[in-house]
Amino acid sequence: MIDPNEKIYLYEEEGNGYVALSWEPYMEKWILHIECKEWSLSTYKRYRKVGEAIKKVLKRRGINEVYGLSKTPKEVKFNALFGGEYTGELAEINHGTEYQYIVKGVL
């Protein structure tokens, strides 16, 4: 059984951020979480390489698509840098007090 409250950390940079995976039971989908505090061209290049390695790991585990939740259109654009596409749908957060954009990535 997958604990929906547990993030599986796939990559971490101390003091900067991480890439993690979790299971969303309501959507019945894998959610990819990306946190990055310091952003530059070199960080982008590093995360591109990390992203390719993570895709291989996920494919070996039988995961062919992941989803993400973005708070702003700027975050949607950020996800597009890594192949994510806005689905055209919103996720209701906090009992309807907030909505986030649903982004899908096909591996």
Sine and cosine of phi, psi and omega as CSV:
sin_phi,cos_phi,sin_psi,cos_psi,sin_omega,cos_omega
0.00,0.00,0.70,-0.72,-0.01,-1.00
-1.00,-0.02,0.79,-0.61,0.04,-1.00
-0.99,0.15,0.92,-0.40,-0.06,-1.00
-0.92,0.39,-0.28,0.96,0.01,-1.00
-1.00,0.03,-0.10,1.00,-0.07,-1.00
-0.99,-0.13,0.78,-0.62,0.13,-0.99
-1.00,-0.08,0.70,-0.71,0.09,-1.00
-0.99,-0.14,0.94,-0.35,-0.05,-1.00
-0.98,0.19,0.84,-0.55,-0.03,-1.00
-0.99,-0.16,-0.41,0.91,-0.01,-1.00
-0.32,-0.95,0.66,-0.75,0.03,-1.00
-0.65,-0.76,0.61,-0.79,0.15,-0.99
-0.84,-0.54,0.89,-0.45,-0.04,-1.00
-0.84,0.54,0.80,-0.59,0.04,-1.00
0.98,0.17,-0.10,0.99,-0.04,-1.00
-0.88,-0.47,-0.72,0.69,-0.03,-1.00
0.24,-0.97,-0.30,-0.95,-0.08,-1.00
-0.30,-0.95,0.22,-0.98,0.21,-0.98
-0.81,-0.58,0.80,-0.59,-0.05,-1.00
-0.67,-0.74,0.30,-0.96,-0.02,-1.00
-0.81,-0.59,0.61,-0.79,0.11,-0.99
-0.57,-0.82,0.31,-0.95,0.02,-1.00
-0.98,-0.18,0.77,-0.63,0.04,-1.00
-0.97,-0.22,0.97,-0.25,-0.10,-1.00
-0.91,0.41,-0.54,0.84,-0.02,-1.00
-0.93,0.38,-0.70,0.71,0.01,-1.00
-0.99,0.12,-0.32,0.95,-0.11,-0.99
0.82,0.57,0.76,0.66,-0.03,-1.00
-0.65,-0.76,0.41,-0.91,0.13,-0.99
-0.99,0.13,0.72,-0.69,0.01,-1.00
-0.93,-0.36,0.78,-0.63,0.06,-1.00
-0.98,-0.18,0.80,-0.60,-0.01,-1.00
-0.95,-0.31,0.79,-0.62,0.05,-1.00
-0.82,-0.57,0.83,-0.56,0.05,-1.00
-0.84,-0.54,0.80,-0.60,0.01,-1.00
-0.55,-0.84,0.89,-0.45,-0.05,-1.00
-1.00,0.04,-0.74,0.67,-0.01,-1.00
-0.99,-0.12,0.82,-0.57,-0.07,-1.00
-0.80,-0.60,0.78,-0.63,0.02,-1.00
-0.44,-0.90,0.06,-1.00,0.04,-1.00
-0.89,0.46,-0.65,0.76,0.01,-1.00
-0.92,0.39,-0.58,0.81,0.07,-1.00
-0.91,0.42,-0.69,0.73,0.03,-1.00
-0.85,0.53,-0.74,0.68,0.00,-1.00
-0.88,0.47,-0.65,0.76,0.02,-1.00
-0.91,0.42,-0.71,0.70,-0.01,-1.00
-0.93,0.37,-0.50,0.87,0.09,-1.00
-0.88,0.47,-0.71,0.70,0.02,-1.00
-0.90,0.43,-0.70,0.72,0.04,-1.00
-0.87,0.49,-0.68,0.73,0.00,-1.00
-0.87,0.50,-0.66,0.75,0.02,-1.00
-0.90,0.43,-0.65,0.76,0.04,-1.00
-0.91,0.42,-0.65,0.76,0.01,-1.00
-0.91,0.42,-0.65,0.76,0.04,-1.00
-0.83,0.55,-0.68,0.73,0.00,-1.00
-0.89,0.45,-0.68,0.73,0.01,-1.00
-0.89,0.45,-0.71,0.70,-0.03,-1.00
-0.91,0.42,-0.66,0.75,0.03,-1.00
-0.87,0.48,-0.65,0.76,0.04,-1.00
-0.89,0.45,-0.48,0.88,0.03,-1.00
-1.00,0.07,0.05,1.00,0.03,-1.00
0.99,0.10,0.22,0.98,0.02,-1.00
-0.99,-0.10,0.89,-0.45,-0.07,-1.00
-0.95,-0.32,-0.18,0.98,0.07,-1.00
-0.52,-0.85,0.52,-0.85,0.05,-1.00
-0.72,-0.69,0.37,-0.93,0.01,-1.00
-0.82,-0.57,0.36,-0.93,0.06,-1.00
-0.61,-0.79,0.35,-0.94,0.06,-1.00
-0.90,-0.44,0.82,-0.58,-0.02,-1.00
-0.90,-0.43,0.71,-0.71,-0.04,-1.00
-0.98,0.18,-0.49,0.87,-0.11,-0.99
-0.71,-0.70,0.32,-0.95,0.11,-0.99
-0.86,0.52,-0.52,0.86,0.05,-1.00
-0.89,0.45,-0.65,0.76,0.05,-1.00
-0.92,0.38,-0.56,0.83,0.06,-1.00
-0.89,0.46,-0.69,0.73,0.04,-1.00
-0.89,0.47,-0.64,0.77,0.04,-1.00
-0.86,0.51,-0.72,0.69,0.01,-1.00
-0.89,0.46,-0.54,0.84,0.02,-1.00
-0.90,0.44,-0.48,0.88,0.06,-1.00
-0.86,0.51,-0.43,0.90,-0.04,-1.00
-0.94,-0.35,0.28,0.96,0.08,-1.00
1.00,-0.08,0.03,1.00,0.02,-1.00
-0.97,0.23,0.57,-0.82,0.01,-1.00
-0.79,-0.61,0.67,-0.74,0.05,-1.00
-0.92,0.40,0.76,-0.65,-0.06,-1.00
-0.99,0.16,-0.22,0.98,-0.09,-1.00
1.00,0.03,0.06,1.00,-0.03,-1.00
-0.88,-0.48,0.40,-0.92,0.04,-1.00
-0.90,-0.43,0.53,-0.85,0.09,-1.00
-0.97,-0.23,0.72,-0.69,0.05,-1.00
-0.99,0.15,0.81,-0.59,-0.02,-1.00
-0.88,-0.48,0.52,-0.85,0.08,-1.00
0.80,0.61,0.77,0.64,0.08,-1.00
0.83,0.56,0.66,0.75,0.10,-1.00
1.00,0.05,0.09,1.00,0.02,-1.00
-1.00,0.07,-0.19,0.98,-0.03,-1.00
-0.49,-0.87,0.52,-0.85,0.07,-1.00
-0.77,-0.64,0.57,-0.82,0.05,-1.00
-0.76,-0.65,0.48,-0.88,0.01,-1.00
-0.96,0.29,0.69,-0.72,0.05,-1.00
-0.99,-0.10,0.83,-0.56,-0.02,-1.00
-0.91,-0.41,0.65,-0.76,-0.01,-1.00
-0.88,-0.48,0.67,-0.74,0.10,-1.00
-0.84,-0.54,0.82,-0.57,0.06,-1.00
-0.99,-0.14,0.77,-0.64,-0.06,-1.00
-1.00,0.03,0.00,0.00,0.00,0.00
